Structures are given as structure tokens and as C-alpha cells.
Amino acid sequence: MEIIEKPEELAAELKVIGDLDAKSSIQLDEYLQKAFKQEQFNFYIDCAELRYISSAGLGVFISHLDFLNQHKGKFVFFNMNDQVFEIFKILGLLEVMQIAENKINARRLMNES
């Protein structure tokens, strides 16, 4: 897995490339912890090149939801392929995660309270 960051005005955009599994989820968690220390609490997660996400990968995002809510931050996922979307759907995460079809819609979700 590789993470490419593109800083934006309102949020950091993270492009996740490859497989987000138990091993690579540690890298993602370390990245997020560092961002939190720099008071970054809003993230666009570009999933266009995310091939697979395991429960450990999902766990990283889920484990930080309360913290982000306390800091008025959020994750907004976009460009998800059908396989990754289906995992979110099966696990009932569509209710707790913000998912947009594309970057334009992701920006709209980010701007909503």
C-alpha cells in the first residue's frame, strides 16, 4: 500500500493505492496520528486505486471516528470501486462513513455540518 497526500484548503486528500490490510493499516494509522498532532482533522480518502480493504484497514478509520467528531472533523471517501464499496455495505458502514461517488460530491459532503 502507498499513501499519497495532496494538501487542500479544507482537508488533506489521501490517495490510498493497493491493498489496505493488517500490515499496511499500521502505516495508515501512524500517518493519521501524525496529522492529528498537526491539527489536521478533515480527510478526503481517494479510493480510486484501493484494490482491497481488510477489517484491520477499516478498523483504523473506525477507531478514529469519535476523535474526529470531537474535533469537528471527518473522513469523506470517494472514487470507491464496487468491491471496496460492497465491503463497506456488508459491514453496515454506509451509515457511519461519508462516501461520495466523486471528488465534487466529496467536497459537498465535507462542507456539510
KELUMDREN-907747 format. One record per residue (C-alpha): x, y, z; residue number from 1; residue in three letters. Coordinates in nm, 3 decimals. Example, Ala and Ser with C-alpha at 12.3 -4.5 7.8 and 13.67 -1.06 7.14 Angstrom:
BEGIN
+---------+---------+---------+-----+-----+
!       X !       Y !       Z !   n ! res !
+---------+---------+---------+-----+-----+
!   1.230 !  -0.450 !   0.780 !   1 ! ALA !
!   1.367 !  -0.106 !   0.714 !   2 ! SER !
+---------+---------+---------+-----+-----+
//
This chain:
BEGIN
+---------+---------+---------+-----+-----+
!       X !       Y !       Z !   n ! res !
+---------+---------+---------+-----+-----+
!   0.000 !   0.000 !   0.000 !   1 ! MET !
!   0.107 !   0.354 !  -0.071 !   2 ! GLU !
!  -0.041 !   0.679 !   0.057 !   3 ! ILE !
!  -0.008 !   0.993 !  -0.150 !   4 ! ILE !
!  -0.107 !   1.314 !   0.024 !   5 ! GLU !
!  -0.237 !   1.620 !  -0.156 !   6 ! LYS !
!  -0.294 !   1.904 !   0.091 !   7 ! PRO !
!  -0.606 !   2.106 !   0.023 !   8 ! GLU !
!  -0.757 !   2.414 !   0.181 !   9 ! GLU !
!  -1.021 !   2.242 !   0.395 !  10 ! LEU !
!  -0.884 !   1.889 !   0.418 !  11 ! ALA !
!  -0.595 !   1.662 !   0.335 !  12 ! ALA !
!  -0.657 !   1.435 !   0.039 !  13 ! GLU !
!  -0.514 !   1.088 !   0.084 !  14 ! LEU !
!  -0.490 !   0.864 !  -0.220 !  15 ! LYS !
!  -0.465 !   0.506 !  -0.099 !  16 ! VAL !
!  -0.302 !   0.280 !  -0.356 !  17 ! ILE !
!  -0.300 !  -0.101 !  -0.339 !  18 ! GLY !
!  -0.425 !  -0.319 !  -0.056 !  19 ! ASP !
!  -0.506 !  -0.183 !   0.289 !  20 ! LEU !
!  -0.455 !  -0.488 !   0.507 !  21 ! ASP !
!  -0.333 !  -0.571 !   0.859 !  22 ! ALA !
!   0.029 !  -0.484 !   0.780 !  23 ! LYS !
!  -0.032 !  -0.162 !   0.587 !  24 ! SER !
!  -0.302 !  -0.041 !   0.827 !  25 ! SER !
!  -0.024 !   0.033 !   1.077 !  26 ! ILE !
!   0.130 !   0.274 !   0.826 !  27 ! GLN !
!  -0.206 !   0.446 !   0.775 !  28 ! LEU !
!  -0.266 !   0.475 !   1.150 !  29 ! ASP !
!   0.079 !   0.629 !   1.202 !  30 ! GLU !
!   0.010 !   0.877 !   0.923 !  31 ! TYR !
!  -0.323 !   0.980 !   1.077 !  32 ! LEU !
!  -0.175 !   1.014 !   1.427 !  33 ! GLN !
!   0.090 !   1.249 !   1.287 !  34 ! LYS !
!  -0.177 !   1.453 !   1.104 !  35 ! ALA !
!  -0.384 !   1.482 !   1.423 !  36 ! PHE !
!  -0.082 !   1.621 !   1.609 !  37 ! LYS !
!  -0.061 !   1.887 !   1.337 !  38 ! GLN !
!  -0.431 !   1.964 !   1.396 !  39 ! GLU !
!  -0.548 !   1.815 !   1.068 !  40 ! GLN !
!  -0.893 !   1.665 !   1.123 !  41 ! PHE !
!  -1.058 !   1.656 !   0.778 !  42 ! ASN !
!  -0.960 !   1.398 !   0.519 !  43 ! PHE !
!  -1.068 !   1.312 !   0.168 !  44 ! TYR !
!  -0.987 !   0.946 !   0.107 !  45 ! ILE !
!  -0.944 !   0.881 !  -0.267 !  46 ! ASP !
!  -1.013 !   0.512 !  -0.319 !  47 ! CYS !
!  -0.970 !   0.503 !  -0.698 !  48 ! ALA !
!  -0.664 !   0.278 !  -0.670 !  49 ! GLU !
!  -0.759 !   0.098 !  -0.348 !  50 ! LEU !
!  -0.793 !  -0.264 !  -0.457 !  51 ! ARG !
!  -0.882 !  -0.420 !  -0.122 !  52 ! TYR !
!  -0.952 !  -0.317 !   0.237 !  53 ! ILE !
!  -0.941 !  -0.564 !   0.526 !  54 ! SER !
!  -1.113 !  -0.540 !   0.861 !  55 ! SER !
!  -0.786 !  -0.406 !   1.005 !  56 ! ALA !
!  -0.782 !  -0.130 !   0.742 !  57 ! GLY !
!  -1.143 !  -0.041 !   0.817 !  58 ! LEU !
!  -1.062 !  -0.056 !   1.187 !  59 ! GLY !
!  -0.814 !   0.230 !   1.151 !  60 ! VAL !
!  -1.083 !   0.460 !   1.013 !  61 ! PHE !
!  -1.349 !   0.340 !   1.257 !  62 ! ILE !
!  -1.119 !   0.379 !   1.557 !  63 ! SER !
!  -1.073 !   0.750 !   1.484 !  64 ! HIS !
!  -1.436 !   0.845 !   1.418 !  65 ! LEU !
!  -1.516 !   0.959 !   1.773 !  66 ! ASP !
!  -1.192 !   1.159 !   1.790 !  67 ! PHE !
!  -1.271 !   1.331 !   1.460 !  68 ! LEU !
!  -1.626 !   1.406 !   1.571 !  69 ! ASN !
!  -1.492 !   1.569 !   1.888 !  70 ! GLN !
!  -1.270 !   1.790 !   1.669 !  71 ! HIS !
!  -1.543 !   1.860 !   1.411 !  72 ! LYS !
!  -1.351 !   1.659 !   1.154 !  73 ! GLY !
!  -1.440 !   1.377 !   0.920 !  74 ! LYS !
!  -1.332 !   1.124 !   0.662 !  75 ! PHE !
!  -1.501 !   1.152 !   0.323 !  76 ! VAL !
!  -1.432 !   0.857 !   0.093 !  77 ! PHE !
!  -1.472 !   0.885 !  -0.284 !  78 ! PHE !
!  -1.397 !   0.702 !  -0.610 !  79 ! ASN !
!  -1.462 !   0.365 !  -0.444 !  80 ! MET !
!  -1.464 !   0.060 !  -0.669 !  81 ! ASN !
!  -1.755 !  -0.184 !  -0.642 !  82 ! ASP !
!  -1.560 !  -0.443 !  -0.441 !  83 ! GLN !
!  -1.450 !  -0.196 !  -0.171 !  84 ! VAL !
!  -1.796 !  -0.035 !  -0.163 !  85 ! PHE !
!  -1.952 !  -0.378 !  -0.113 !  86 ! GLU !
!  -1.729 !  -0.439 !   0.193 !  87 ! ILE !
!  -1.845 !  -0.109 !   0.346 !  88 ! PHE !
!  -2.206 !  -0.202 !   0.266 !  89 ! LYS !
!  -2.191 !  -0.557 !   0.407 !  90 ! ILE !
!  -2.039 !  -0.430 !   0.731 !  91 ! LEU !
!  -2.307 !  -0.162 !   0.769 !  92 ! GLY !
!  -2.059 !   0.123 !   0.738 !  93 ! LEU !
!  -2.264 !   0.325 !   0.490 !  94 ! LEU !
!  -2.449 !   0.469 !   0.789 !  95 ! GLU !
!  -2.138 !   0.584 !   0.977 !  96 ! VAL !
!  -1.897 !   0.670 !   0.696 !  97 ! MET !
!  -1.934 !   0.950 !   0.443 !  98 ! GLN !
!  -1.899 !   0.810 !   0.091 !  99 ! ILE !
!  -1.924 !   1.009 !  -0.232 ! 100 ! ALA !
!  -1.917 !   0.897 !  -0.590 ! 101 ! GLU !
!  -1.654 !   1.153 !  -0.695 ! 102 ! ASN !
!  -1.443 !   1.445 !  -0.572 ! 103 ! LYS !
!  -1.709 !   1.706 !  -0.646 ! 104 ! ILE !
!  -1.962 !   1.525 !  -0.427 ! 105 ! ASN !
!  -1.693 !   1.461 !  -0.165 ! 106 ! ALA !
!  -1.638 !   1.837 !  -0.139 ! 107 ! ARG !
!  -2.010 !   1.886 !  -0.085 ! 108 ! ARG !
!  -2.013 !   1.628 !   0.195 ! 109 ! LEU !
!  -1.707 !   1.787 !   0.355 ! 110 ! MET !
!  -1.878 !   2.126 !   0.362 ! 111 ! ASN !
!  -2.192 !   1.987 !   0.528 ! 112 ! GLU !
!  -2.210 !   2.015 !   0.907 ! 113 ! SER !
+---------+---------+---------+-----+-----+
//
